[in-house]
Amino acid sequence: MNILVVLIPVTLVLGGGGLWAFIWTVRNRHQYDDPKGHSMRILSDRYDDEPKQD
């Protein structure tokens, strides 16, 4: 039972660090600014792997 005295604070610190990192990336890195653009880009034929037919 003594191990719980160590594991519970370690788990809370790691979870809090992960939550802080997620909030920091959302606010500062602008990784999630255009969710619609990414979903529509996959349906576009603009960047097709096949060469253009002349």
N, C-alpha and C positions, 0 to 999 in steps of 0.2 A: 504494500500500500504506500510505502514511502516514495516509490517511483512516480506516483501520481502528483506528488508535490513538485516534481521537476517537469513532468510531461505536460501538465495543464498550462503552466505559464509559457513554456516553449511553444505549444500549439497556438495559444492566443497571440503571442508575439509574431509568429510566422503568418498567421491569418491576417492580423492587422497590417503587416508589411505588404502582403499581397493585395489587400484592399486599398492601401495607400498607393501602391504602384499602379493599379488599375485606374484609380481616380486621377492620378497625375498624368497618365497617358491620354485619358479622355480630355482633360483640360488643356494640356500643353502641346501635344503632338499632332492634333487634328487628323488622326487616323480614321475617325469615324464621321467625317464631314459629308460624304457623298454616298450613302448606302444605295440610293436609287440608281446612280450612274453605274456602279459595278454590276448590278443585276441586269441592267439593260445592255451593257457592253458585251456580255456573253452571247446575246441574241443577234448581235450585229454581224453583217457580212463584210464589214470594212476591212478587217484584218483576217482574211482567209488564208489558210496554209497553201492552197493551190495557186499556181501562177495564173495571171490574167490571160484570158483567151483573146487573141487579136482578130 
